[in-house]
Amino acid sequence: MVERSRMVDNMSAAPMPLLRARRSVERLLAACSSRPSGPSGPDAQRLSAPRLDLERIAPALARELFLSQLHCRLVDVEAHELRARNEGYYTICSAGHEGNVALGHLTRSTDPALLHYRSGAFFLARARRSATHALPNDAHPGIFELLLSLAASSDDPISGGRHKVFGSVRWGIPPQTSTIASHLPKAVGMAVAIDRAARLRQRAFSNVVHEGTVATEPDSIVICSFGDASLNHSTAQGALNAASWAAFQRVPVPVLFVCEDNGIGVSVRTPEGWVEARMRGMPGMTYVAGDGRDLSSAYEASARAVEICRTKRTPVFLHLRCERVWGHAGSDADSEYRTHDEIAGAEEHDPVVLSAQSLLDAGVMTGDEIRRELENVSEAVKKLAREAASRPKLKTRAEVMEPIAPSRPERVAEEARRTGYAERAADADKPKPLGHGIRAALGDLMRKYPEMLIFGEDVAEKGGVYGVTVGLWKAFGPARVFNTLLDEQTILGMAIGAGQVGLLPVPEIQFLAYLHNAEDQLRGEASTLSFFSRGQLTNPMVVRIAGLGYQKGFGGHFHNDDSLAVLRDLPGVIVGVPSRADDAAKMLRTLTAEARVDGRVCAFVEPIALYHTRDLFPGDGAWQFPLPPQGEAITVGEVGVYEETKLVADSKRARPNVVDLAIFTYGNGVPMSLRVARALAQKKVKARVIDLRWIAPLPEEAIRRHAQAAKAVLVVDECRRSGNVSEAIAALIADDGTLRTKPFARVTSSDSFVPLAEAANLVLLQEPEILEAAMKLTTSSKSKR
């Protein structure tokens, strides 16, 4: 039971954040003691609460909404209690934002909800509404899940103790990271994909069921909540603009943006009127405002926003006025930047206290009823908190990492080699350079996967800057091959959203350098979802990226980016780099299977300079290849091995014959190294060129095997010297006691941006440098013998 006197006695010794949390319960108890306003009787201390509209909100519903608000507040109070006992690890609470409870009630578990960290009342209302079927014996649905998350317990059903997030697969709440506004682009992508997927399912793949997806219905909407400060982030502005841009063209975008405006971001003020002024006139988007501190206003505004979004299939911006009752987080001393009067004013506008007073005034609940509810739930929360704190924690490195990238290689290999989905194209046997081979492979895969989408800047009618996707728009139609606006965050957000609702997105990033505009969509969002959902939800995608150097006649840094470091350090992301057309097709078959079967995030970096390269040596036409027959694929970790410029079978079972030099390379480095290998042969040096193909994860077993079968090892890395593939291979060689004594060297491009025209060749790795390093190594290995 909550004993008022005991609470007051404990306040003086409590830290300020905990004291403030406990004081909110005191204010609730005080509200219970006041009487509804009436013609007589002393009532000087009662709050001036908004009037409850019983014509709009039935008494039973009003009671239910208030109880979800109350439960949220008591969990927030307990979060501070847990932290004070060092049993809890997160105190960014929802206090003051409980008006979002209306949205939790008004939406369904098939309306995906991407929630920010102050949407606890939404979570509990959604749980309460959905749990009548899922957990009939749970008197307080959702509370234990939140407490397990606060206690970082491995029993937490969504993240397993890896992070404190609002998330539930069964309640349609994919977990979000805490990166500011980073979930808005994928909310737009998911909204666009819901209607597109519904149309495609009717036509082509009604029986296709994907694991790790969010359940939706044809009339589902996407809810995305964030704070007023996040509105100013460029990521938020890009997402809002993308939704407006699409809706302006009458593309269905049923996304409900919920800006919970408490007027302050940590300590930075939001100018009064700024949110409304910024959003009211946005084309294609409906602006709806409500007061989240007033239960009736919040409910009415939320109901209107949901109705417009669901029926019109257009974006809606719901602007909810909220209050930040406490500091930003438990460690935030907001008295440094807020006056005493401001803090007191926030407490006077506490939505939970105001809801209690409104229910009292309307006669929906009595003071005794509210007090009993408060006491009973408070005791239940404390009991559940003790239980949550006693539950197991993550104990091993393997436990923590287990859901990063669940993998079933046998199933992936089977899917990659699945045949019989289409007739072989008429020109399939015609040798093709890399770009043409990728186009043929994409067409083949579009026929294999009717849920596959290709999109990006200029990929439709134009076929991309380099013509790689020419003809696919005509062959498969604008529902499956389409242009996006010129915003890489939107492109990747679209991919994340599409994958989460069961589509197979293959977005294109026009140049590798442009990826840096949006890399957090891969780093903070796509690559983390499996980790933060215990592998229950995934972000299947294959991101095609035109990149690397050596373009002729079209250069400069933004078209010749020669660094792959940003992709290589993403846990669980598969990164492939092809060097020839047939390899590209086989690798794409595996990557789409990885996405399709295990929901993996994959990146395919296509060397631009090889798109139209037909010759290995001048005039020989040896660097073009036919589309491989269905059933042929290159698995992740399978390298390409060249003997005397010819690709040979690589057996993991037999040790390769000993050669003078093993050259490890990828991308443009493959044809460069093959030409060097021929020059070495003329000098009686036998070299084996190993095309890594996969740069994340590196094919470590193959590297060791071929390094052991060579007298010396050379790494040819076309990227910058720092932070790229050659460093990783050098570390692998150094860590292996059987290899570290071998003569070893690496040749790379310079740690420089790539300049325009012929000056590019001054910083990009050149073939004479490869030959010189190879000769030095082989001379050294012979002298040691």
N, C-alpha and C positions, 0 to 999 in steps of 0.2 A: 504493500500500500504506500502511496505517496503521503508522507507526513510533513505538513507544512513547517512545523517548528523545527524538525530535524534538518530540513533543507536549509532553513535560515541559519541554523547553528553552523552548518558545514561551509557556508558561503565564504566566510572570512578567510578560511585557509585554502580556498580553491584558486587555481590560476584564473586570470581574467576571462579567457575564452570559455572556460567551463562555467564560471560564475554567470556569464551572460546567457549561456545555454540553459542553466537551471532557472534563471530569472524568467525565461519565457514560460516555463511551467507555472511559476508563481503568478504571472499575469493571467494565465488561463484559470487558475483557481480563483483569482480575484473576480474574473468575469462571471464565474459560476455563482459567486456570492451576490452579484448584483441582480436587480429585478428588472423585468421588462418595463419600458417606459409606460406610464399610465397617468391618469388624472390626479392621483394623490400619492402621498408617501414619499419619504426622502429617497432620492436617487442621484445625489450629486456626484457620486463616484463612478457611475456607469459610463461606459464608452459610448461615443456617438458612432454607432455602427451603421453601415448601409442597410437599406430595407431589403429583406428577402422577398423576391417575386415568386409567390407560391402559385401564380397562374402559369409561370414558365417552368418552375422547378417544383415538382410534387414534394410533399413533406418527406416521404420515404427516401426519395432521391437526394434531397438536401441533406438529410441525415447521413446517407451513405457517403456523399462527397466530403462532408465535414470529417467523418471518421477516417477517411483516407488521408486527409490533411493532417489530422491529429496524429495518426500513426507515423506519418512521415516525420513530423516534428519530434516525436518521442525517439525515433531511431536516430535523428540528428543529435539530440541531447545525449543519447547513449554513445554515439561516436566519440564525443568529447570525454565521456566517462571512461570508455575503453582506452582512449589515448592517455588519459591521466594515469591509468594503471599499466601503461605500456603493453596493452593487449590489443590495441587497435592502431591502424597505421594511415588513417585518412580522415581529414576533418574539413574538406570543402563541402559544405552542407547546402541544403535546399531552403533553409529558413528564409522566409519572405517571398518565395517563389511558388508557394503551394497553390496558387490560382491555376496552374497547369493541370490540376486534378480534373478539371472539366474535360480537357482533351483526352485524358486517359480513359474517361468513361465513354466519351462520344465516338471513339474510334475502336476498331476491331483488331484482333490479333493478326489478321491478314492485311492490315495497314502497317507496313514496316515503319518503325519509329526509331530515328537516329537521334539519340538524346544527349544533351550536354550535361554537365555535372550538377546542375541545380534542378533536375527534373524528377526528383524522388517521388513527389506526389503523383505525377503522371504514371510512373512505374507501378506504384502501389494500386492506383485506380485501375490500370490495365490488368494487373494481377487479380484484383478483386473481381473484375468483370469476367475474366477468362477462367478463373480458377473454380468457378461453380461446377464446371465439367471436369476439370483436371484434378483438383484437390478438394473434394467435398468435405473432408475431415479437417482441413486446415482453417482454423478460426481467424488467422491473421496472414492471408496469402501474401507472399513477397517479402515479409519482414525478415524471416530467417535467411533468405538468400542474400539480402543486403548486409545482415550482420556477419555472415560467413565471409562476404567480400571485404568488409571492414577489418575483420580479423585476419585477412590474408590466409584463409584456410584452403587447403587443397580439396576440401569437400564443396567449395563454392561451385554451384552447378554451371556457371557461365565461364569464368576465367580460371577456376582451379587455384586461386591464390596468387595469380600472376599480376593482377592489377585490380583496383577498385573501379568497377564500371557498372553502369546500368545495362543489363543485358539478359535476355531470355529467348531461347529458340522457340519455345512453345507459346510465348506471349508476343512474338513478332518484334523483338527489340534486339537488333544486332548490336553488339558492344562497340563503343567508340573510344578512340584514344583521346588524350587531353590536348592534342595540338589544336591551337585556336582556329576555328572555322574550317578545318581540313575535311570535315564530313559533309560540307555543303555541296561540293561538286559531285560526289557520288549520290547524294540525295536527288539531284537533278537527273543524273544518269539513270538511277533506278526508276524515277517517275516516267521518264521517256520510254524506258525499256518495258515497263508494265504493259502499256498499251501495244507496243510493237510486238512483244512476246505473245499477247493474246491473239493478235491477228495472225502471226506466224503459226501458232499452235492450231488454229482453225484450219490452216492451209496444209501444213506439212508435217508437224511433229507432235501431234496430240498425245502420243504414247510415250514421249521422251520424258524421263524423270531423272533429275540430277540430284546427287547427294550434296549436302552442304549448302543448299539454297534456302532463301527466305520464302515462306508460303505467301502467295498472293492470289487474288481473284481479279477478274476482268475490270471490276469497278474499284479496285483498291487505290488508295492514295498513300503518299509518303509523307510522314511528319518529320520535320527536322528542326530541333530547338537549339537556340544559341543566345548569347547575351548581347546587350547593346554595344559593348566595346568590340565584340567580335565582328559586328556589322562593318566596322571600318577596316578590317583586314582585307588585303587585296584578294585573298582566296575567296572570301565571302562575296566581295563585289563581282568577281569573275563568275561565280556560280549564279548570283542573282541576275546578272546580265545575260548569261547563257539561257536561263529559264525564260527571261523576257524576250530574248532574240528568237527562241524557238516558238514561244506562244504567239508572238507577233506574226509568224508565218503559219499560224494555225496548226502547229504540231502539238498534239496532246502532251501536256506536262503537268500531271496531277500531283504537284508537290505543295505542301503546306509549310511555309517557313514560319517559325514561331520565334519572334524576338522577345525575349523576356527582359524587359528594360527596367533595371533598378537604378539607372542614372550614373553608374560608376563602374569602371573596370579596374579592379584592385584599388588604385588610388587616383586614377585619371578620370576626370569628370566628363560625362557626355553632355554636350550643350543642350539646354532645354529646347525641345522642339525639333532637334536635329533628325531623329529617326523618322518622324512623320514627314518632314520636309524632304528627306532623301528618298523615301519610298512611295509616297502617295501618287506621284505622277509617272511611275515606271510603266512603259507600254506592255500591254498584255497581262498585267498582274493586278489583282484586286487587293486593295489595302483595307484591312479591317482592324479596328482598335477596340480594346476592352481594358477594364481595370482588374488586374489579377488580384487585387486586395479585396474586391467586392465579388462575392460568390455568384451573385445573379449576373453581374456584368461580364464576368469571366465566362460563365456558362453560355450566355446569349451570344457573345462575340465568337466563342469557339464553335458553337453550333452553326452559326452563319458561315464561318470560314470553312468548316468541314463540308457543309452542304454545297457551297459554291465549287469547291475543289473537286468533290466527288461527281457532281452532275455535269459541270461544264468542262472538266478535265483541263483546267487552266491553273497556273500558279496563283497562290494566295499568300499574302504577307499578313500574318496575325501579329499585331503589336500589343503585347500585354504589359501594362504598367505593373511593376513589381516593387518590392522593397528589399533592400539588403539589411536584414535585421541584425546580423552579426558581422564580424570582419570577413574578409575574403576567404580566409582559411583559419585554422586554429592557431597558426603562428603569426597571423597578421594583427598587428597593433593598430587598429584603425583610428584610435584616438589621436594618432600622430597627424592625421590628415582630415579628420572629421571633428567638428565641434561637439561639445556636450549636447547642445540643443539638437543637432542633426541626429545624433545617435538616439536621443530620447524620442525625437520625432519618428524615426524609423520604428522604434518599439511601439509607439502609439498606433502605427499603421500596420502592425503585424497581422497578416491575413488570417492566421489561424485563430487569433484572439477575436478579430472582427467577425469571423464566421460564427464562432461560438456565441458572441453577443447577438448576431443576427438571428440565429436559431432560437435563442432565448426570447428575443423581442417578438418573433413570429409565433411563439408557442409550439414550435416543432419539438424542442427538447427543454426539459427543466434543468435548473442548475444542478440538482441532485443527480439527474441522469448523466449530464456531462461529466460531473465529478466522478461518478462511479466508472464511467467509461475510461476517463483519464487514469484513474487509479488501477483499474483492471489491466488496461493495455500497458501501462507503465511497468507494472509487475511482470506481465508476460514478456515484454521487451527485455527487461533485466534478466529474466530467467533464460530467455533464448540467447542473450548476449553471453552469459556465462557458458552456455552450451557451445556457442560458436567459438569462443576463445579456447575451449578445451579440445576442439576438433584438430585433426592432424594438419601440419604444415608441409610445404614442399621440402624434401630432405636431401635430394641429390641433384647434381647437374643434369643427369639424364632425365629426371622427372620434369625439371623446368623446361628443357628443350624439346621434350617429346612431341608437343603439338605444333612446332614451328612449321614443319612441312611433312605431314604424313605421306608415306610413299608405299605403293604397291607395284613394284617394277614388273612383276609377271603379268598383272592385268594391263598395265600400260603397254607392254610389248605386244600383248595379244590385240589390244585395240589399235595400236599403230599399224599392225600388219593385217588388220581386218580388210577383206576384199569384197568384191561383188556389189559395190554401191553405185557403180556407173560404168558406162561403156568407156573404153580407152579413147582419148581424144585423137582426132585424125592426124594431128601433127606431133603426137607424143614421141615418135621415134626420131624426129628431126633434132639434130644436135643444137643446143641452145646455150648462149652465155648465161651468166648468173641471173640477171634481171628477168630475162624471158623464162628461165627455169622456175623462178619464184612465182611468176604470174601463172604458169601452167600448174604448179603445185597448189596454189591458192584456189584456182578453179576446181581442181580435183577434190580438194578438201571441202569446198562449198557444196559440192554435190554429195559428199559423204555425210556432212553435218548440216541438215536443214536449219538448225538453230544458230549457225555461225553468222556473224556480222563482220563486215570490213568497213572501217570508217576512219576519218581523219581529214586533214586539210588537203583539198584538191584530189582526193582519191577516186571520185566518182567519174563524171564525164571526161575530165582531163586525164585521169589515170595516174595521178601523182606527178611530182616534178620530173621524175626520171622515166615515166611511162610504165612503171612496174605493174600497175593495176589496170592498165588499158583494157577495155572490153568487158571487165567484170560487172560494171554497172549495167551495161546492156544485157548481159547474160543472166543476171540474178535480180535485177530490179532495185529501185531506190529504197525498198524496205530493208534490204540486206547490205547494200553497198551505198554509202551516202557520205556527203561532206559535212564536216562540223565547222563551227566558227574557228577563227584562228586563235585558239587558246589551249595550250597543252594541258593545263589543269582540267579543263572541261573534257578534253579527249580521254584522259586517264580516269577522270571521275565517271564518265559515261561507261568506260570499260568495267570499272568496279561495280557500278549499279547494275549493268546488264548481266554480268556474271552472277551476281547474287540472286537474280530472279530466274535463273535457269538458261540464259543464253550463253553462247560461246563467242566472246568478243575478241576480235583481232584488230586492234587499233594501230594506226601508223603515226609515228612521230617523224616529222619531215626531215629533221637533221638531229644528230646526236647532241649537238650543242643546245638545241631547244629543249631537250629533256630536263635540263637544269632549271628551267622555269617551273617545272612541275614535279620534281623528283620526290617531294614529300607525299604525293599521292601514291607512289610505290613504297617509299620508306615508312611513312607514318600510318598509312591506311591499308593498302592492298597486302603488303607482306606481313602485317601484324594480325589480321583478322583471325586466322587459324590459331595463332598463339594465344590471343585473348578470348577465344571461344572454345578452348580445349579441342580444337579440330572439328567442332560441330558445324561451323560455317566457313566457307572458303571464298576466294576471289579468283576463279578461273579466268585466265586471259593469256594471250600470246601477243606481246607488244613488239611490233616490227619497227626497227629504228634504222634509218639510213645513216651511215656514219663512216668514221675513220678517214684517212687522208689519201693523198696521191691523185686527186682529181686533176685532170688536164683542162686548162682554159677556164676554170671556174673555181675560185679558191677563196682564201681568207679563212679566218678562224671559225666562223659560224657554219662553214660548209666543210671544214676539214678538222673536226674535233678528234683528237687522238688520245683520249683518256677514257678508260673503261672502269676506273676506280669506283665511281659512284654506283655502278651496278654490281660490282664484285663483292661489296661488303654488306649486301642485303641478305640477312639470314633466310634461307629457304628458297630464294629466287634462283631459277635456272636461267643461265645465260649461254646462248650459243652464238658462234660466229662462223658462218659458212665461207668457203673459198671457191666453190664451184657449183654448177647448177644441179647436178644429180644429188650431191650431198645436201644442198639446201632443201630439196624436196623431201629427202628421207628424214632430215632433222625436223622439218616442219610437221611431218606426220607424227613424230614422237612428241613434239611439244604440244600439239593439239590434243594428243592422247593424254599427256600429263595433265593438261588443263581439264579435259573432259572427265578423266577417271578420278584423279586425286585433287582437283581444284587448284592446281599449282599456278603460281604467278611465274610467267616465262617471258624472257626478253630475247629477241632475235636481232642481232646487230648485223646489218647487211653492208658489206664494203662497197661504197658507192663506186669507187674506181674500177671495180670488177663487174659492175652491172652489164656493161656492153663489151667487155674484153673477150675476144675470141681466140687469141693466139697465146701460146706459152712462149714460143720463139717466133720471130717475125714471119708471118705468112703461113704458119703450120696449121692453124685452125684447131689446135689441140686443147684449148681451154673452153670448149663448149661440149655439152653432153645431153643425151636424150632424157626425157622424163622417165624415171625408173618405173617398172611395172608395179601395180598394186601388190602389197604384201612385203615390199622391201622398205626397211626403216633402219635408222642409225640410233641406237639406244644412247641415253645419257652416259658418258664415260667411255664411249667407243671412239677410238682415235683413228685417223687415217694414216697409213704407213706407205711411204714411197721408196722404192728401190729403183735407182736410175730413171727418175721422173715418172715411173709407172706405179699406180696405186695397186698394192698387193694385199692379200688377206692377212689380217692380224689375229693370231691365235693367242688366247690367254693361257692356254695349256702348255705350249711349247716355248722355250726360251729362244728368242731370235738369234740368228747368227751374229757373231761379233763383227762390228764394223769399226772403222777408224774414228768416226764422228757421228754422234746423234744430234740432229738439229731439231729442236722443239719450236714450233711456231703456230701461227693461225692467220686467218684472213688474208690480207695482201701479202703477208710474209710467206705464204705457201708458194705461190709462183715465183716470188723473188728467190726463195731458198732453193727451189728446184733448179733454177737457172744457175745458181751458185754451185749446186751439187754437180751439175754437168761440168762446170769449169774445174771443180776439184778432181773429178774423175780423170780429166786430162792430165792432172798432176799426180796421178796414181794414188789419190786419196779416196777411199770408199766412204761415202756419207749416206746416212739414212735420214730422210726428212719425215718428221712426225707432225701431222696436222692435229693440233689439240681438239679442234672443233668446239669443245665445251670449255669455257673459261670460268664458270661457276655452276656447280662445284668442279674444281679442277680434276681431271682424270689421273689421280695420284698413282693408282696401281699401274697404269700404263706408263706413266712417266718413269717410275722406278724400274719397271721391267726393261724398258728400252735404254735407260741410262746404264743399267748394269751390263747390257750387251754392247756397250760402246767404250772405246778407249778414252774418249773425251766427249764433253757435253757442251753444246752451244745453244743458247736461247736467243731466238730472233723475235724481238718484240717491237712491232711497229709503233707502239704507243710511247708516251713519255717515260723517262727513266724511273721517275718516282711514283710509287703507288700503284703500279700496274702488274701485269701477269709475270713478267720476268723476276720481280722481287719474290713472288710467292714460290716460283720454281726454285730459285736460289735458296730460299729458306728450307724447302722440302729436301733438296740435295744436302744442305748443311746438317739437317737434323738426322739424316740417315748415315749411320756409321759405316756402311758398306760403300757409300758413294762419295763422302765428303773429301776423300783424297784424290779423286779423279780430277784431271785438268778441266776447269769449268770457266765459262765466260758468258756474258750476255751483251748483246748489242741492241740498242734502243734508239728511239728518236730523242731529241733534246727536251729538257724541261722548259719548253717555250710554247707560246701560242703560235699558231701557224699563220704566217704572213701570206700576202697575195702574190700570185704569179710565180716566176721561177725562184723567188726567194724562199718559197716553201721547201724546196729541195735542200736548202741549207740547214734546216732543222729536222726534217723527216729522215728517217733511216734510209740509206742507199745501199745498193747491192755491192759496190766495192768495199764498203765497210764490213759487210757480212763475210765476203771472201777473205779480207785481210784478217779478221778475227779467227776464221776457220783455219787459215794457214798457220797462224801463231799457235793455236791450240794443238793442232796435229803435230807440228814440229816439236812442241813441248812434250807431248805424250811419247813421241819416238825417242827423244833424248833421255826420258826417264827409263825407257826400256834398255 
